[in-house]
């Protein structure tokens, strides 16, 4: 499987406060903000850095936020599943338009398998 890290997502409690911090304090270039999804994304040197808010911390500590970018999600899913990787979400079209799957490492850390295209 040929892949690269395409994005990192960090769980936050307050989207607007964190958006201001990463944009105004750290100088990250805001790509877009979607408050209705409690989500914002930045361009940081060619890698996407995103924040996702959850008032109850249900996102924090449960997902790594690391997306492994691949040319073909279905083929990569089949390859990893054949190697015994457990998927927490099968490949599927997402409400925001993407197509992805999620899998867990041996310790239960969840990663995204996402399309590079």
C-alpha positions, -999 to 999 in steps of 0.1 A, spaced: 0 0 0 14 33 -11 2 61 12 11 94 28 -3 114 57 -27 139 43 -42 155 74 -42 157 111 -73 165 132 -73 177 168 -103 175 191 -112 209 207 -139 221 231 -147 255 215 -144 258 178 -143 296 175 -118 300 203 -95 274 188 -100 287 153 -88 321 164 -58 306 182 -46 285 153 -53 313 127 -44 344 146 -18 332 172 0 305 153 -6 319 118 -21 288 102 -38 296 69 -75 290 72 -89 269 43 -125 267 55 -146 267 86 -179 247 89 -194 257 123 -225 235 115 -202 205 115 -180 219 144 -150 217 120 -123 240 105 -94 232 83 -60 249 78 -32 246 53 1 242 71 29 237 47 9 215 23 -6 193 50 -41 199 62 -45 205 99 -80 205 112 -99 210 144 -132 193 154 -151 205 184 -170 184 209 -184 200 240 -184 167 259 -148 156 248 -163 126 230 -139 133 201 -108 139 222 -87 108 228 -108 85 207 -95 93 173 -59 99 163 -71 123 136 -45 110 113 -56 104 77 -37 80 55 -42 91 19 -44 64 -7 -53 63 -44 -81 37 -40 -99 34 -7 -116 2 -17 -84 -16 -28 -65 -4 3 -94 -15 25 -94 -50 9 -56 -52 13 -56 -42 49 -86 -64 58 -69 -94 42 -40 -87 66 -63 -88 96 -68 -51 102 -101 -44 120 -122 -16 104 -145 5 126 -162 20 95 -163 3 61 -156 24 30 -185 48 25 -195 81 10 -196 108 36 -222 136 40 -196 162 32 -187 144 -1 -156 124 8 -152 86 6 -134 70 34 -130 41 59 -117 39 94 -96 13 110 -80 5 144 -45 -4 153 -38 -32 178 -43 -7 207 -76 5 194 -63 39 180 -85 49 151 -71 61 117 -88 73 86 -83 57 52 -90 84 27 -88 90 -10 -58 110 -23 -78 119 -54 
